[in-house]
């Protein structure tokens, strides 16, 4: 668990339900209401449809077991509660099983605007709605399987792909450019920034993604935009190992952000 914020792992009861409090419900409700008011012109239609299909609302902190059951019926995907950050091997194995790992602790009120560690709001509100889309769920599963097949030596570059798609991806829609990444959906600052004139928007290119560094503690200076979710699945059919080897040989592109200051 995160060491600096005194968050603690939650244990489910025999029915798989976590002991969320009235304060948790209030925090979830405020986060949900705030984001839903901002996202109609920011997030992809498939994401917004997914929020409704999962039955997410401001009334109550959602339970992973309920999300898992709804996803299973819709696309055969699922959600699996985990304590917090988990090893890459376990993370990829869950994705390969078509399940998204969900950290089950919820941020406290003093960290409503930003929390560095992924919490329940980021995981459920950010990641789970798009798992109601079959093509996107296929990509998540294929990503996990590919990462496992490639092994540890390719893990870091595979996570760059994760970062610039699943976390911070953009997609072209008939309504214009929209977000589909969970980091855009769950963050007020990121959502506003992604739709502003400030960041660079680049067409999705695997080699460029593999060469692009990022920082987790800032709004993103660059986003990659896909045509549709089928493009993501097709990308994983390529020789990923050779592409990553080529990216390593070429080296990283210049960072579009300052180096993080040492503590």
N, C-alpha and C positions, 0 to 999 in steps of 0.2 A: 504493500500500500504506500501512498505518498507519505514521506516522512515529515515534511515541513508543515503540513496542514492538519495533522491529527485525524485524518479520515480513517475509518475503520472498516474492515471487511464485514459484510452482512452475511448471516447464515440463513438459508431458507428453512421454512418449517417442512413438515412431512408432505405437504401438498405442493411444495416448491415455491411458496410465497414468502416474500421478504417483509420484514417488520418496519414499513415506512410509517412515519409519524404524521401528526397533523401539520407540523411545520414543514415536513417534506412535501406534503400535499400542497401547501401554500406556495412554496418555492417553485415546485413543478408548474402550478397553475399560472404563476406570474411569468415564468419563462415561456410557457406555451402561448399564452395570450399575446405577449410582446412579439414573439417571432411570427406567429400566424398573421398578425396585423401587417407585418412588413414584407412577407414572402410572396404574395400572389404575383407580383411583377418581377420577382427575382429568381424563384425556383422553377424548375421544369414542371410541366403539367403532370407528368408521371409521378413526380414526387408528391405533389399536392393531392393527387388521387390516392396515393398510398397512405397518406395521413388519415384520410377518411376511411379507407378500407381496413386499417388497423384499429379503428375506433378510438384513436387518441383524442383526448379532450383536456380541458383545463381542470376538470372536476376532481381527478384522482391521479396519484402517481401510478403509472402503469406497472403491471407485473410481467416479468419476462415469460412466465409460463403461458400467459394469455397471448402475448405477442407471438410466441413460438407456435401455438396452436392455430392462430389465424394465418400465419405465413405458410404453415404446412398445408392448409386447405387451398390456399391461393396459388402457390408456385412450388410447393414442395421444399421451400427454404425454411429457415428457422433461426431462433435466437437461443444462445446458451449463456447463462449467467457465469461470470468469472469474478474473482476477487478484485482485480485491477489489471495492471500491466502483466502480461503473461509471456513466456518465452516464445520466440518466433516459431519454433517447431510446433507448439500447441496451437498457436494462432493460425498457422497455415493449415494444420490438420482440421481445425474446425471449419475453415472456409472450404476446404476440399470436401467436407461432409455437407456442404450447402448450409452451414449454420454460421451466424455472425456472433463473435464473442461480445458479451455485453457486461461492462463493469456495472455493478449494482449499487454503488454508493452514489448519493446525490449531493451536488455542491451545496455549500451553505450560503446564506443570504449575502454575506460580505464578499462573496466571489461570484455574484450573479453575472457580471459582465464578462469575466474571463477566468478560466481555470485551465492550467497547463495540462493536467492529467485528464484523460477521457472519463467522464462520469456518465451516469444513467441518462441524463438529458441529451448529451452528445450522442450516445450510442443508440438510444431508442428513437428520439426525435430526429437525429441527424442521419443515421444509417439505415434504420429498419424500414421506413416507408418505401424506398425504392426496391426493396426485396420483394415487394408485391408485383414487380414487373419481371416477367419471365426471362427476358433477354438480359437484364441486369443481374438477376440471380444466377443465370448461366455463367456470366462473366466472373462473378465472385467465386463460384465453384471452380471454374477453369483456372483462375488466378492461383487459388490455393494449391491445386494439383500441379500446376507448372512450377510454383515455387518449391514444392517438395521434390519434384523430379530434378530440378536444377541443383539443389543442395546449398550448403552454407556459403560457398564461395560467391554465389550470385545473389544472396539474400539482400544485401544492402541496395543494390541497383533495382531489385524487384520492389523494394519498399519505396523507392523513388516513383515507380510506376503507380503504386498504391496511393502515394501522396498526391500526385497530380491528376488522379482520376477519382478514386473512391473518396478521398478526403476533400480535394479542391478542384474537381473537374467542372468544366462548363460544356454546354451543349447548344448547338444551333437548333432553333425551333421556328415554326411559322410566326411566332410572336416576337422573335428576336433572340439574342443570346440570353441563356438562362443557366442557372447553377444546377448541378446535381450532386455535388460533393457535400459530405456531412459537415465539414468544417465551415462551409458557407451557410448551410441551413441552420446550424445551431448557434452561430455567432452574430450578434448585431453588427459589430464592427466589420467583420469579414464580408457579410452580406452586402452592406452598403459600399464597401471598398471594391468588391468584385464587379459591381455594376457602374462604377464611376469611370472617369476618363484617366485615372491614375495608373493602373497596372498595365503591363503589356499582355496582349491576348495573342497567343500563337496557335496556329493549326496543330492539331495533335500529330506528333511525329515521334515514334518510339525511340530512335537514336537520340534525338534532342532531349527527350524526357530523361533518358538514362544518363545524360551528361549535365543535367541541370541541378545544381545544389539548392538547398532550401534551409530555412530556419523555422523552428516550430513556434517561436515566441513572438512573431510579428505577423501583420497582415501580409499576404503574399504579393510580391512584386510582379509575378508572372503567373498566368494561368494558361492551360491548354484546352482548346475547344474541339470536341468531337462532332461528327455529323449526326450520328445516332449510336445507340448502344450496340448494334451489330458490329460497328467498327471496332469496338473494344474486343469483342470475341474474336474477330478476324485477326486482330493484332497478335493474339496469343498463339495463333497457328503458325506464326513465323518462327524462324530459327532464333529464339530469344538468346540462347547461350552465345551464339556468334555475334549478335548485336551488342550484347553486354561486353564481350571481349573487345569488340571494336571501339565501344565507348570508353573502356578503360585505356586502350592504346591511344586514343585521341586526347583523353584527359577531360576534365570538367570545363564547361563553359564559364566565363567570368561571372562571379556572384553578383547579383543585382541588389545586394544589401551589405551593410557594414558587418565586420566580424563582431561576434558577441563578446562583450567585455568580460574579463575574468572577474569572478566574485572576490 
